[in-house]
Amino acid sequence: MRMIGGIADRTARGIFYGAADVFVSASLMETYGFTLIEAMSCGVPVVAFRTGGIPEAVSEEGGILCALLDADAFRAAIQKLRNCEELRNELGNAASKLVATRNAKSRFGAAFARVYEACLYPGKHVSLSNQP
């Protein structure tokens, strides 16, 4: 396990993510989890707590989500991925595909635009779904 801190250079960040076997986030609250999305886009499966916006960003397809503060489940999830290359590859591939479809620039931008529209025009019905 290595703690590397923040990496400003996008190319270097991609190299670090790509070299990882698993991305672990012990965050107790995330609004959406952009670092999780970055890791998933590089084909790295995620272990995180099921809290805030993390389940929306990751889902069970891109990693293993554990109940908030369940340290035993969290540790077991890390061990499971550490010990099973096949599962890491399966979740990593699914994670990459999930990000490519759900978080494509066109879809993500459109979803944000709908949120702003709903805030600006509260009486107007606006679908906040991330569907095209």
Residue frames as a rotation matrix with the C-alpha (Angstrom) as fourth column:
MET 1
0.588 0.809 0.000 0.00
0.809 -0.588 0.000 0.00
0.000 0.000 -1.000 0.00
ARG 2
-0.624 -0.779 0.065 1.26
0.781 -0.623 0.040 3.42
0.010 0.076 0.997 -0.95
MET 3
0.543 0.686 -0.483 -0.13
0.654 -0.707 -0.268 6.84
-0.526 -0.171 -0.833 -0.06
ILE 4
-0.277 -0.713 0.644 0.93
0.960 -0.226 0.163 9.22
0.029 0.663 0.748 -2.81
GLY 5
-0.348 0.191 -0.918 -1.04
0.317 -0.898 -0.306 12.38
-0.882 -0.397 0.252 -2.07
GLY 6
0.664 0.677 -0.317 -2.28
0.009 -0.432 -0.902 14.74
-0.748 0.596 -0.293 -4.76
ILE 7
-0.440 -0.737 0.514 -0.91
0.623 0.162 0.765 14.62
-0.647 0.656 0.388 -8.30
ALA 8
0.057 0.467 -0.882 -1.56
-0.234 -0.853 -0.467 17.72
-0.971 0.233 0.061 -10.37
ASP 9
-0.604 -0.368 -0.707 -0.18
-0.748 -0.045 0.662 16.45
-0.275 0.929 -0.248 -13.69
ARG 10
0.413 0.911 -0.003 -2.95
-0.838 0.378 -0.394 14.56
-0.358 0.166 0.919 -15.54
THR 11
0.380 -0.341 -0.860 -0.58
-0.564 0.651 -0.507 12.24
0.733 0.678 0.055 -17.38
ALA 12
-0.721 -0.690 0.062 1.26
-0.429 0.374 -0.823 11.29
0.544 -0.620 -0.565 -14.19
ARG 13
-0.344 0.689 0.638 -2.08
-0.832 0.092 -0.548 10.79
-0.436 -0.719 0.542 -12.42
GLY 14
0.636 0.591 -0.496 -3.19
-0.766 0.561 -0.313 8.36
0.093 0.579 0.810 -15.14
ILE 15
-0.077 -0.766 -0.638 0.08
-0.416 0.607 -0.678 6.45
0.906 0.213 -0.365 -14.82
PHE 16
-0.827 -0.224 0.516 -0.34
-0.555 0.173 -0.814 6.11
0.093 -0.959 -0.267 -11.06
TYR 17
0.102 0.940 0.325 -3.96
-0.865 0.245 -0.438 5.00
-0.492 -0.236 0.838 -11.35
GLY 18
0.590 0.132 -0.797 -3.05
-0.688 0.599 -0.410 2.55
0.423 0.790 0.444 -14.09
ALA 19
-0.416 -0.841 -0.346 -0.34
-0.417 0.515 -0.749 1.00
0.808 -0.167 -0.565 -11.91
ALA 20
-0.518 0.274 0.810 -2.76
-0.835 0.044 -0.549 0.39
-0.186 -0.961 0.206 -9.04
ASP 21
-0.931 0.269 -0.247 -4.46
0.210 0.947 0.241 -2.94
0.299 0.172 -0.939 -8.42
VAL 22
0.060 0.942 -0.330 -7.26
0.947 0.051 0.318 -1.43
0.316 -0.332 -0.889 -6.33
PHE 23
-0.578 -0.123 0.806 -8.34
-0.057 -0.980 -0.191 2.10
0.814 -0.156 0.560 -5.41
VAL 24
-0.199 0.454 -0.868 -9.38
0.925 0.380 -0.013 2.32
0.324 -0.806 -0.496 -1.76
SER 25
-0.490 0.135 0.861 -11.37
-0.168 -0.984 0.059 5.27
0.855 -0.116 0.505 -0.43
ALA 26
-0.505 0.276 -0.818 -12.18
0.828 0.423 -0.369 5.34
0.244 -0.863 -0.442 3.28
SER 27
-0.891 0.194 0.410 -14.00
-0.185 -0.981 0.062 8.64
0.415 -0.020 0.910 2.90
LEU 28
-0.721 0.660 -0.212 -16.99
0.529 0.325 -0.784 9.02
-0.448 -0.678 -0.583 5.19
MET 29
0.409 0.860 -0.304 -18.70
0.316 -0.446 -0.837 11.47
-0.856 0.247 -0.455 2.83
GLU 30
-0.834 -0.533 0.144 -18.36
0.319 -0.251 0.914 12.21
-0.451 0.808 0.380 -0.87
THR 31
-0.112 0.816 -0.567 -20.71
-0.526 -0.533 -0.663 14.30
-0.843 0.224 0.489 -2.94
TYR 32
0.775 0.384 -0.501 -19.88
-0.626 0.366 -0.688 12.36
-0.081 0.847 0.525 -6.09
GLY 33
0.521 -0.627 0.579 -16.39
0.032 0.692 0.721 10.89
-0.853 -0.358 0.380 -5.83
PHE 34
0.845 -0.199 -0.496 -14.38
-0.534 -0.311 -0.786 12.24
0.002 0.929 -0.370 -8.74
THR 35
-0.226 -0.965 0.130 -11.22
-0.955 0.245 0.164 10.45
-0.190 -0.088 -0.978 -7.56
LEU 36
-0.147 0.271 0.951 -13.19
-0.104 0.952 -0.287 7.20
-0.984 -0.141 -0.111 -7.71
ILE 37
0.865 0.502 -0.021 -14.28
-0.024 0.000 -1.000 8.04
-0.502 0.865 0.012 -11.26
GLU 38
0.413 -0.797 -0.440 -10.68
-0.910 -0.349 -0.222 8.80
0.023 0.492 -0.870 -12.23
ALA 39
-0.485 -0.603 0.633 -9.49
-0.648 0.734 0.203 5.44
-0.587 -0.312 -0.747 -10.90
MET 40
0.171 0.657 0.734 -12.36
0.128 0.724 -0.678 3.58
-0.977 0.210 0.040 -12.57
SER 41
0.851 0.154 -0.502 -11.64
-0.427 -0.355 -0.832 5.28
-0.306 0.922 -0.236 -15.90
CYS 42
-0.067 -0.953 -0.295 -8.18
-0.990 0.101 -0.100 3.68
0.125 0.285 -0.950 -15.74
GLY 43
0.241 0.262 -0.934 -9.71
-0.361 0.918 0.165 0.25
0.901 0.298 0.316 -15.20
VAL 44
-0.836 -0.546 -0.055 -9.02
-0.109 0.263 -0.959 0.15
0.538 -0.796 -0.279 -11.47
PRO 45
0.078 0.900 -0.428 -11.71
0.511 0.333 0.793 -1.39
0.856 -0.280 -0.434 -9.25
VAL 46
-0.360 -0.084 0.929 -12.80
-0.501 -0.823 -0.268 0.57
0.787 -0.562 0.254 -6.19
VAL 47
-0.198 0.367 -0.909 -13.39
0.849 0.528 0.029 -0.31
0.490 -0.766 -0.416 -2.55
ALA 48
-0.796 0.007 0.605 -15.35
-0.181 -0.957 -0.226 2.38
0.577 -0.289 0.764 -0.71
PHE 49
-0.785 0.605 -0.133 -18.08
0.294 0.174 -0.940 2.99
-0.545 -0.777 -0.314 1.82
ARG 50
-0.376 0.781 0.499 -21.67
0.797 -0.002 0.604 3.18
0.473 0.625 -0.621 0.56
THR 51
-0.007 0.307 -0.952 -22.23
0.754 -0.624 -0.207 6.82
-0.657 -0.719 -0.226 1.52
GLY 52
-0.168 -0.022 -0.986 -23.13
-0.248 -0.967 0.064 10.14
-0.954 0.255 0.157 -0.07
GLY 53
0.535 0.374 -0.757 -22.78
-0.768 -0.157 -0.621 10.10
-0.351 0.914 0.203 -3.84
ILE 54
-0.512 -0.848 0.139 -20.38
-0.722 0.512 0.466 7.15
-0.466 0.138 -0.874 -3.96
PRO 55
-0.295 0.408 0.864 -23.02
0.269 0.903 -0.335 4.52
-0.917 0.134 -0.376 -4.85
GLU 56
0.779 0.585 -0.224 -24.18
-0.004 -0.353 -0.935 6.69
-0.626 0.730 -0.273 -7.75
ALA 57
0.369 -0.733 -0.571 -20.63
-0.907 -0.419 -0.048 7.09
-0.204 0.536 -0.819 -9.03
VAL 58
-0.632 -0.758 0.162 -19.39
-0.733 0.652 0.192 3.54
-0.251 0.002 -0.968 -8.50
SER 59
0.494 0.848 -0.193 -22.34
-0.853 0.516 0.083 1.14
0.170 0.124 0.978 -8.26
GLU 60
0.504 -0.265 0.822 -21.66
-0.342 0.812 0.472 -2.54
-0.793 -0.519 0.319 -7.64
GLU 61
0.974 -0.109 0.199 -20.37
0.227 0.423 -0.877 -2.87
0.012 0.900 0.437 -11.21
GLY 62
0.565 -0.773 0.289 -17.17
-0.154 -0.443 -0.883 -0.92
0.811 0.455 -0.369 -10.66
GLY 63
-0.552 -0.789 0.270 -16.09
-0.440 0.001 -0.898 -2.08
0.709 -0.614 -0.347 -7.26
ILE 64
-0.211 0.436 -0.875 -17.12
0.744 0.652 0.145 -3.24
0.634 -0.620 -0.462 -3.84
LEU 65
-0.258 0.234 0.937 -19.16
-0.431 -0.896 0.105 -0.92
0.864 -0.377 0.332 -1.65
CYS 66
-0.570 -0.028 -0.821 -19.35
0.628 0.629 -0.457 -1.53
0.529 -0.777 -0.341 2.08
ALA 67
0.602 0.788 -0.129 -21.74
0.640 -0.379 0.668 -0.31
0.478 -0.485 -0.733 4.74
LEU 68
0.352 -0.437 0.828 -20.54
-0.316 -0.888 -0.334 2.92
0.881 -0.144 -0.451 6.33
LEU 69
0.063 -0.514 0.856 -17.99
-0.977 -0.206 -0.052 2.28
0.202 -0.833 -0.515 9.10
ASP 70
0.938 0.202 0.280 -18.09
-0.254 0.953 0.164 -1.51
-0.234 -0.225 0.946 8.67
ALA 71
0.193 -0.975 -0.114 -14.34
-0.943 -0.216 0.254 -1.99
-0.272 0.059 -0.960 9.07
ASP 72
-0.211 -0.255 0.944 -14.55
-0.170 0.960 0.222 -5.78
-0.963 -0.114 -0.246 8.85
ALA 73
0.642 0.517 0.566 -16.38
0.482 0.303 -0.822 -5.69
-0.597 0.800 -0.055 5.51
PHE 74
0.859 -0.376 -0.347 -14.02
-0.499 -0.765 -0.408 -2.98
-0.113 0.523 -0.845 4.25
ARG 75
-0.110 -0.948 0.299 -10.95
-0.820 0.256 0.511 -5.02
-0.561 -0.189 -0.806 5.14
ALA 76
-0.046 0.171 0.984 -12.51
0.199 0.967 -0.158 -8.18
-0.979 0.189 -0.079 3.64
ALA 77
0.907 0.418 0.060 -13.27
0.163 -0.215 -0.963 -6.36
-0.390 0.883 -0.263 0.37
ILE 78
0.489 -0.813 -0.315 -9.68
-0.864 -0.501 -0.048 -5.17
-0.119 0.295 -0.948 0.07
GLN 79
-0.341 -0.622 0.705 -8.37
-0.535 0.745 0.398 -8.67
-0.773 -0.241 -0.587 0.79
LYS 80
0.384 0.591 0.709 -10.82
0.282 0.657 -0.700 -10.21
-0.879 0.468 0.086 -1.68
LEU 81
0.988 -0.019 -0.152 -9.58
-0.146 -0.419 -0.896 -7.98
-0.047 0.908 -0.417 -4.50
ARG 82
0.216 -0.974 0.065 -5.97
-0.940 -0.190 0.284 -8.33
-0.265 -0.122 -0.957 -3.42
ASN 83
-0.389 -0.386 0.836 -6.21
-0.383 0.893 0.235 -12.11
-0.838 -0.229 -0.496 -3.61
CYS 84
0.120 0.542 0.832 -8.31
0.584 0.639 -0.500 -12.50
-0.803 0.546 -0.240 -6.76
GLU 85
-0.766 -0.519 -0.379 -6.82
-0.012 -0.577 0.816 -11.15
-0.643 0.630 0.436 -9.97
GLU 86
-0.730 0.546 0.410 -9.78
0.639 0.333 0.693 -12.43
0.242 0.768 -0.592 -11.99
LEU 87
0.299 0.865 -0.403 -12.25
0.945 -0.328 -0.005 -10.41
-0.136 -0.379 -0.915 -9.90
ARG 88
-0.108 -0.425 -0.899 -9.99
0.252 -0.886 0.389 -7.33
-0.962 -0.184 0.203 -10.05
ASN 89
-0.953 -0.297 0.066 -9.90
0.118 -0.161 0.980 -7.58
-0.280 0.941 0.188 -13.83
GLU 90
-0.390 0.890 0.235 -13.64
0.872 0.275 0.404 -8.18
0.295 0.363 -0.884 -14.10
LEU 91
0.445 0.565 -0.695 -14.54
0.784 -0.621 -0.003 -5.22
-0.433 -0.543 -0.719 -11.87
GLY 92
-0.335 -0.669 -0.664 -11.83
0.173 -0.736 0.654 -3.04
-0.926 0.104 0.362 -13.43
ASN 93
-0.920 0.048 0.389 -13.13
0.390 0.034 0.920 -3.67
0.031 0.998 -0.050 -16.96
ALA 94
0.025 1.000 0.014 -16.71
0.957 -0.028 0.289 -3.03
0.290 0.006 -0.957 -15.84
ALA 95
0.220 -0.012 -0.976 -15.60
0.618 -0.772 0.149 0.13
-0.755 -0.636 -0.162 -14.04
SER 96
-0.761 -0.597 -0.255 -13.92
0.150 -0.544 0.826 1.49
-0.632 0.590 0.503 -17.15
LYS 97
-0.710 0.571 0.412 -17.00
0.576 0.135 0.806 0.80
0.405 0.810 -0.425 -19.29
LEU 98
0.210 0.812 -0.545 -19.29
0.975 -0.215 0.055 2.32
-0.072 -0.543 -0.837 -16.67
VAL 99
-0.096 -0.335 -0.937 -17.30
0.333 -0.898 0.287 5.55
-0.938 -0.285 0.197 -16.65
ALA 100
-0.938 -0.333 0.092 -17.11
0.178 -0.239 0.955 5.67
-0.296 0.912 0.283 -20.45
THR 101
-0.457 0.840 0.293 -20.89
0.664 0.103 0.741 5.45
0.592 0.533 -0.605 -20.75
ARG 102
0.413 0.736 -0.537 -22.32
0.902 -0.251 0.350 7.09
0.123 -0.629 -0.768 -17.64
ASN 103
0.406 -0.331 -0.852 -19.70
0.414 -0.765 0.494 9.81
-0.815 -0.553 -0.174 -17.30
ALA 104
-0.179 -0.399 0.899 -19.09
0.981 -0.137 0.135 10.69
0.069 0.907 0.416 -20.93
LYS 105
-0.912 -0.272 -0.308 -18.62
0.315 -0.944 -0.101 14.46
-0.263 -0.189 0.946 -21.28
SER 106
-0.731 0.665 0.149 -21.83
-0.209 -0.426 0.880 14.89
0.649 0.613 0.451 -23.27
ARG 107
0.108 0.810 -0.576 -24.00
0.474 0.467 0.747 13.00
0.874 -0.354 -0.333 -20.76
PHE 108
-0.221 -0.267 -0.938 -22.35
0.975 -0.095 -0.203 14.44
-0.035 -0.959 0.281 -17.67
GLY 109
-0.985 -0.166 -0.040 -22.58
0.161 -0.981 0.108 18.01
-0.057 0.100 0.993 -18.96
ALA 110
-0.450 0.890 0.072 -26.22
-0.137 -0.149 0.979 17.53
0.883 0.431 0.189 -19.92
ALA 111
0.119 0.475 -0.872 -27.00
0.794 0.481 0.371 16.13
0.596 -0.737 -0.320 -16.46
PHE 112
-0.592 -0.383 -0.709 -25.42
0.743 -0.600 -0.297 19.17
-0.311 -0.703 0.640 -14.78
ALA 113
-0.936 0.287 0.204 -27.36
-0.122 -0.808 0.577 21.48
0.331 0.515 0.791 -17.09
ARG 114
-0.083 0.957 -0.278 -30.61
0.242 0.290 0.926 19.79
0.967 0.009 -0.256 -16.01
VAL 115
-0.069 -0.005 -0.998 -29.72
0.994 0.084 -0.069 20.29
0.084 -0.996 0.000 -12.33
TYR 116
-0.893 -0.302 -0.335 -29.06
0.336 -0.941 -0.048 23.99
-0.301 -0.156 0.941 -12.91
GLU 117
-0.699 0.698 0.153 -32.28
-0.141 -0.345 0.928 24.30
0.701 0.627 0.340 -14.91
ALA 118
0.076 0.735 -0.674 -34.24
0.673 0.461 0.578 22.70
0.736 -0.498 -0.460 -12.06
CYS 119
-0.323 -0.274 -0.906 -32.71
0.899 -0.388 -0.203 25.20
-0.296 -0.880 0.371 -9.62
LEU 120
-0.985 -0.121 -0.127 -33.37
0.073 -0.941 0.331 28.20
-0.160 0.317 0.935 -11.84
TYR 121
-0.460 0.872 -0.166 -36.93
-0.694 -0.237 0.680 27.20
0.553 0.428 0.714 -12.77
PRO 122
-0.926 -0.032 0.375 -38.32
-0.310 0.631 -0.711 25.38
-0.214 -0.775 -0.594 -9.72
GLY 123
-0.047 0.993 0.108 -41.90
-0.592 0.059 -0.804 25.27
-0.805 -0.102 0.585 -11.04
LYS 124
0.320 0.090 -0.943 -40.88
-0.926 0.242 -0.291 23.59
0.202 0.966 0.161 -14.29
HIS 125
0.809 -0.043 0.586 -40.64
-0.169 0.938 0.302 19.79
-0.563 -0.343 0.752 -14.32
VAL 126
0.295 -0.804 -0.517 -37.08
-0.904 -0.060 -0.423 18.84
0.309 0.592 -0.744 -15.21
SER 127
0.964 -0.022 -0.266 -35.91
0.065 0.985 0.157 15.22
0.258 -0.168 0.951 -15.32
LEU 128
0.468 -0.835 0.289 -32.74
-0.864 -0.364 0.348 14.88
-0.186 -0.412 -0.892 -13.27
SER 129
0.791 -0.150 0.592 -32.11
0.151 0.987 0.049 11.41
-0.592 0.050 0.804 -14.62
ASN 130
-0.123 -0.921 -0.369 -28.72
-0.516 -0.258 0.817 10.86
-0.848 0.291 -0.443 -16.23
GLN 131
-0.017 0.202 0.979 -30.43
0.663 0.736 -0.141 9.15
-0.749 0.646 -0.146 -19.16
PRO 132
-0.917 -0.394 0.065 -30.01
0.298 -0.567 0.768 10.68
-0.266 0.723 0.637 -22.64
